[in-house]
Amino acid sequence: MNPKFAAHAVFIALLLVLGGCSGGTPEDSGSAGKQPAVSEPHKLSLVLDWYPNAVHSFLYAAQNNGYFAEQGLQVDIQMPSDSNDALRLVAAGQADLALSYQPQVLLARSEELPVRSIAAIVRHPLNHLMVRKGSGINRPRDLTGKTAGFSSIPLYEAMLKSMVSYDGGDPRKLKLVDVGFDLVPAITSGHADAIMGGFINHEQLILEKQGYPVVSFDPADYGVPDYYELVLVASESGIQSKTDDLRKLLDALRKGQEYVQEHPQEALELLMKQQDETAPLDPEIERQSLKLLLPLMDAGNQLFGYQDPESWEHVAQWLRDNALLSGQLAAKDAFINL
């Protein structure tokens, strides 16, 4: 054999042996030193029901503590320009998610907006009938012949009449005044004997701080269903196309709510960093609000966010009975437990 050829053969054989020992393959040779590809987070947009406040603490806990990131999500939390537009934005595909209210979801469905609730956030009414303490109004029926202010929403007008009627009063003799968002001035000025549309975790706390203590009546005690005050809503198409992302989102939100329950003060500090310049928060009001909210957000033996089908049926029937729902509507189509 030619000595040069023999030497070359030995050299080739040595390379093959070394290659085999390294475990490499021709396909691997070009990838040495490369890092595994990092997938981009899936983006979701979420529109709040109002400006950031204590009820949203679980969202900011999930965001700031990295629970969304752990699920491969990037969530853009937005303030609404108009709280009445949130469901329409979701229905039109201009937002992935929105916080809204159980009755409003049913009303939206009756208007053929393709939206569904995917989680119950606050499981009981926050909107209570409020009267000045010491006014002599000791129960809803005492409002017969008196003036009640409500905040521009037919639902609230129906709730007010229903409560008075259930308690044995005459709603036809109730003097109703639409006060818009001026609920606090309406009762402090004496313009109204009662207000409907104020929340016990906001207006009631503000009134008490201003020296106007009130007595509040839970609508669920007076003929109104024990409805979900706050729910998380997505579009039907969004639920179909982003099911996995929405389930991951809910896992992150549950972890966020658990953090808030275990670390309320730290959660409030995270919230205060998110306050909007146009709506500054009062730390003490938000502290009291969160203390009040936590038990109302507790789903007991169920996961945070679970929705009871019976609740949806009861609320839908009450809306029908009060002529607020038009057309045929299946309550089971208005929500889904993912």
C-alpha positions as semicolon CSV with decimal commas, in nm:
position;residue;x (nm);y (nm);z (nm)
1;M;0,000;0,000;0,000
2;N;0,120;0,351;-0,075
3;P;0,259;0,493;0,253
4;K;0,084;0,825;0,198
5;F;-0,247;0,650;0,135
6;A;-0,200;0,431;0,444
7;A;-0,129;0,731;0,664
8;H;-0,433;0,911;0,530
9;A;-0,654;0,608;0,602
10;V;-0,527;0,590;0,961
11;F;-0,604;0,962;1,004
12;I;-0,962;0,919;0,873
13;A;-1,017;0,621;1,100
14;L;-0,896;0,821;1,400
15;L;-1,142;1,102;1,321
16;L;-1,427;0,854;1,299
17;V;-1,336;0,704;1,635
18;L;-1,316;1,047;1,798
19;G;-1,648;1,146;1,643
20;G;-1,812;0,832;1,778
21;C;-1,676;0,894;2,127
22;S;-1,821;1,245;2,130
23;G;-2,170;1,116;2,051
24;G;-2,202;1,378;1,779
25;T;-2,374;1,337;1,445
26;P;-2,336;1,534;1,125
27;E;-2,668;1,704;1,207
28;D;-2,538;1,809;1,550
29;S;-2,213;1,952;1,428
30;G;-2,360;2,284;1,325
31;S;-2,549;2,344;1,653
32;A;-2,258;2,341;1,896
33;G;-2,279;2,626;2,146
34;K;-2,632;2,733;2,048
35;Q;-2,889;2,804;2,323
36;P;-3,239;2,648;2,310
37;A;-3,491;2,873;2,137
38;V;-3,703;3,074;2,381
39;S;-4,066;3,100;2,276
40;E;-4,233;3,440;2,282
41;P;-4,498;3,490;2,552
42;H;-4,858;3,473;2,436
43;K;-5,016;3,817;2,466
44;L;-5,359;3,883;2,615
45;S;-5,533;4,215;2,679
46;L;-5,767;4,264;2,974
47;V;-5,994;4,565;3,023
48;L;-6,087;4,656;3,381
49;D;-6,440;4,745;3,485
50;W;-6,319;5,069;3,647
51;Y;-5,998;5,234;3,758
52;P;-5,755;5,011;3,955
53;N;-5,874;4,948;4,311
54;A;-5,870;4,678;4,579
55;V;-6,089;4,432;4,388
56;H;-5,816;4,414;4,121
57;S;-5,537;4,323;4,363
58;F;-5,524;3,963;4,242
59;L;-5,451;4,083;3,887
60;Y;-5,158;4,298;3,989
61;A;-5,026;4,027;4,221
62;A;-5,026;3,785;3,927
63;Q;-4,857;4,042;3,706
64;N;-4,593;4,172;3,947
65;N;-4,506;3,836;4,103
66;G;-4,447;3,678;3,763
67;Y;-4,739;3,434;3,772
68;F;-4,845;3,531;3,420
69;A;-4,487;3,494;3,297
70;E;-4,464;3,149;3,456
71;Q;-4,754;3,047;3,233
72;G;-4,591;3,192;2,923
73;L;-4,829;3,487;2,913
74;Q;-4,792;3,861;2,880
75;V;-5,109;4,031;3,002
76;D;-5,181;4,395;2,921
77;I;-5,417;4,530;3,189
78;Q;-5,604;4,836;3,061
79;M;-5,838;5,093;3,209
80;P;-6,163;5,138;3,017
81;S;-6,236;5,470;2,851
82;D;-6,601;5,392;2,926
83;S;-6,698;5,102;3,152
84;N;-7,003;5,037;2,934
85;D;-6,780;4,960;2,634
86;A;-6,580;4,672;2,783
87;L;-6,810;4,392;2,666
88;R;-6,841;4,542;2,319
89;L;-6,462;4,562;2,287
90;V;-6,437;4,193;2,372
91;A;-6,722;4,099;2,139
92;A;-6,553;4,290;1,855
93;G;-6,217;4,124;1,917
94;Q;-6,053;4,451;2,024
95;A;-5,975;4,307;2,368
96;D;-5,932;3,947;2,478
97;L;-6,091;3,983;2,820
98;A;-6,292;4,225;3,032
99;L;-6,418;4,249;3,385
100;S;-6,793;4,298;3,393
101;Y;-7,103;4,204;3,593
102;Q;-7,313;3,888;3,577
103;P;-7,644;4,062;3,491
104;Q;-7,472;4,270;3,221
105;V;-7,333;3,957;3,057
106;L;-7,684;3,815;3,033
107;L;-7,819;4,144;2,899
108;A;-7,537;4,155;2,643
109;R;-7,620;3,801;2,532
110;S;-7,982;3,904;2,483
111;E;-7,850;4,175;2,247
112;E;-7,662;3,903;2,057
113;L;-7,316;4,004;2,175
114;P;-7,110;3,680;2,161
115;V;-6,952;3,703;2,506
116;R;-6,929;3,449;2,790
117;S;-6,811;3,468;3,149
118;I;-6,515;3,241;3,223
119;A;-6,481;3,314;3,596
120;A;-6,676;3,456;3,890
121;I;-6,451;3,702;4,072
122;V;-6,679;3,860;4,337
123;R;-6,947;3,606;4,420
124;H;-7,204;3,831;4,594
125;P;-7,358;4,176;4,538
126;L;-7,148;4,478;4,629
127;N;-7,419;4,714;4,510
128;H;-7,644;4,769;4,813
129;L;-7,934;4,999;4,890
130;M;-7,798;5,267;5,126
131;V;-7,972;5,511;5,363
132;R;-7,836;5,756;5,615
133;K;-7,801;5,606;5,961
134;G;-8,062;5,754;6,194
135;S;-8,289;5,855;5,905
136;G;-8,579;5,645;6,034
137;I;-8,559;5,421;5,728
138;N;-8,500;5,083;5,883
139;R;-8,584;4,858;5,590
140;P;-8,662;4,888;5,217
141;R;-9,040;4,918;5,260
142;D;-8,986;5,236;5,461
143;L;-8,888;5,406;5,134
144;T;-9,251;5,412;5,019
145;G;-9,328;5,776;4,938
146;K;-8,961;5,880;4,969
147;T;-8,691;5,971;4,717
148;A;-8,430;5,724;4,598
149;G;-8,139;5,810;4,370
150;F;-7,993;5,555;4,130
151;S;-7,705;5,562;3,887
152;S;-7,854;5,571;3,537
153;I;-7,885;5,193;3,496
154;P;-8,229;5,032;3,444
155;L;-8,104;4,725;3,629
156;Y;-8,055;4,930;3,946
157;E;-8,400;5,083;3,913
158;A;-8,547;4,731;3,886
159;M;-8,347;4,613;4,187
160;L;-8,471;4,905;4,396
161;K;-8,836;4,847;4,309
162;S;-8,799;4,474;4,362
163;M;-8,652;4,522;4,710
164;V;-8,926;4,762;4,819
165;S;-9,198;4,535;4,683
166;Y;-9,049;4,219;4,836
167;D;-9,039;4,389;5,175
168;G;-9,409;4,485;5,157
169;G;-9,375;4,843;5,036
170;D;-9,534;5,007;4,733
171;P;-9,276;5,072;4,459
172;R;-9,531;5,283;4,267
173;K;-9,506;5,544;4,541
174;L;-9,128;5,550;4,527
175;K;-8,983;5,873;4,388
176;L;-8,692;5,781;4,163
177;V;-8,419;6,026;4,066
178;D;-8,139;5,945;3,821
179;V;-7,832;6,096;3,988
180;G;-7,576;5,947;3,751
181;F;-7,245;5,896;3,927
182;D;-7,318;6,160;4,193
183;L;-7,433;5,902;4,445
184;V;-7,233;6,033;4,740
185;P;-7,345;6,398;4,699
186;A;-7,705;6,282;4,648
187;I;-7,722;6,137;4,997
188;T;-7,495;6,382;5,180
189;S;-7,692;6,680;5,047
190;G;-8,027;6,523;5,130
191;H;-8,126;6,531;4,764
192;A;-8,216;6,162;4,802
193;D;-8,330;5,962;5,104
194;A;-8,153;5,654;4,967
195;I;-7,918;5,555;4,688
196;M;-7,893;5,245;4,471
197;G;-7,574;5,183;4,274
198;G;-7,326;5,254;4,550
199;F;-7,085;4,974;4,642
200;I;-7,024;4,871;5,001
201;N;-6,650;4,852;4,933
202;H;-6,634;5,205;4,792
203;E;-6,920;5,456;4,832
204;Q;-7,016;5,325;5,177
205;L;-6,657;5,356;5,300
206;I;-6,624;5,705;5,153
207;L;-6,950;5,818;5,316
208;E;-6,841;5,687;5,654
209;K;-6,503;5,858;5,625
210;Q;-6,677;6,187;5,540
211;G;-6,889;6,157;5,853
212;Y;-7,207;6,024;5,692
213;P;-7,249;5,669;5,820
214;V;-7,506;5,465;5,630
215;V;-7,712;5,152;5,673
216;S;-7,689;4,918;5,374
217;F;-7,937;4,653;5,264
218;D;-7,815;4,355;5,065
219;P;-8,044;4,303;4,763
220;A;-8,002;3,926;4,802
221;D;-8,197;3,955;5,131
222;Y;-8,490;4,124;4,956
223;G;-8,592;3,926;4,650
224;V;-8,295;3,986;4,419
225;P;-8,081;3,682;4,329
226;D;-7,745;3,649;4,502
227;Y;-7,563;3,738;4,183
228;Y;-7,193;3,754;4,092
229;E;-7,098;4,120;4,114
230;L;-6,781;4,082;3,912
231;V;-6,702;3,827;3,640
232;L;-6,424;3,779;3,386
233;V;-6,550;3,773;3,028
234;A;-6,412;3,655;2,693
235;S;-6,564;3,625;2,346
236;E;-6,693;3,296;2,212
237;S;-6,434;3,299;1,934
238;G;-6,160;3,385;2,183
239;I;-6,258;3,095;2,406
240;Q;-6,240;2,858;2,111
241;S;-5,909;2,982;1,972
242;K;-5,727;3,055;2,300
243;T;-5,858;2,789;2,537
244;D;-5,512;2,686;2,658
245;D;-5,403;3,046;2,717
246;L;-5,722;3,123;2,909
247;R;-5,677;2,818;3,130
248;K;-5,320;2,925;3,200
249;L;-5,445;3,274;3,277
250;L;-5,694;3,136;3,530
251;D;-5,418;2,932;3,696
252;A;-5,212;3,249;3,731
253;L;-5,510;3,444;3,868
254;R;-5,577;3,176;4,129
255;K;-5,218;3,201;4,239
256;G;-5,254;3,579;4,248
257;Q;-5,564;3,559;4,466
258;E;-5,392;3,314;4,700
259;Y;-5,108;3,563;4,739
260;V;-5,354;3,843;4,819
261;Q;-5,524;3,629;5,084
262;E;-5,193;3,542;5,248
263;H;-5,023;3,880;5,204
264;P;-5,294;4,150;5,193
265;Q;-5,067;4,436;5,292
266;E;-4,804;4,349;5,032
267;A;-5,078;4,308;4,771
268;L;-5,212;4,654;4,852
269;E;-4,865;4,801;4,812
270;L;-4,848;4,648;4,464
271;L;-5,190;4,794;4,389
272;M;-5,096;5,144;4,504
273;K;-4,816;5,149;4,247
274;Q;-5,078;5,099;3,974
275;Q;-5,317;5,378;4,072
276;D;-5,419;5,608;3,793
277;E;-5,333;5,978;3,820
278;T;-5,693;6,070;3,745
279;A;-5,824;5,848;4,024
280;P;-5,581;5,849;4,319
281;L;-5,646;5,584;4,582
282;D;-5,691;5,632;4,956
283;P;-5,475;5,361;5,119
284;E;-5,706;5,327;5,420
285;I;-6,019;5,299;5,203
286;E;-5,852;5,031;4,992
287;R;-5,736;4,844;5,302
288;Q;-6,091;4,833;5,437
289;S;-6,223;4,746;5,093
290;L;-5,991;4,448;5,052
291;K;-6,078;4,319;5,399
292;L;-6,444;4,329;5,302
293;L;-6,387;4,179;4,958
294;L;-6,179;3,873;5,040
295;P;-6,461;3,663;5,192
296;L;-6,694;3,767;4,908
297;M;-6,442;3,633;4,656
298;D;-6,399;3,299;4,830
299;A;-6,538;3,004;4,632
300;G;-6,521;2,768;4,930
301;N;-6,444;2,412;4,822
302;Q;-6,434;2,515;4,457
303;L;-6,146;2,677;4,272
304;F;-6,134;3,057;4,267
305;G;-6,349;3,165;3,975
306;Y;-6,584;2,866;3,970
307;Q;-6,936;2,946;3,842
308;D;-7,251;2,774;3,962
309;P;-7,500;2,701;3,679
310;E;-7,792;2,759;3,918
311;S;-7,672;3,114;3,983
312;W;-7,689;3,193;3,612
313;E;-8,035;3,039;3,582
314;H;-8,170;3,234;3,881
315;V;-8,033;3,568;3,763
316;A;-8,162;3,514;3,409
317;Q;-8,509;3,431;3,540
318;W;-8,516;3,739;3,762
319;L;-8,418;3,957;3,466
320;R;-8,701;3,801;3,262
321;D;-8,949;3,856;3,543
322;N;-8,853;4,223;3,548
323;A;-8,879;4,263;3,169
324;L;-8,508;4,330;3,130
325;L;-8,432;4,036;2,901
326;S;-8,571;4,029;2,550
327;G;-8,594;3,725;2,327
328;Q;-8,496;3,369;2,403
329;L;-8,182;3,326;2,607
330;A;-8,025;3,009;2,745
331;A;-7,843;3,102;3,063
332;K;-7,604;2,809;3,021
333;D;-7,465;2,977;2,708
334;A;-7,362;3,288;2,901
335;F;-7,080;3,123;3,096
336;I;-6,827;2,842;3,087
337;N;-6,603;2,683;3,348
338;L;-6,273;2,619;3,171
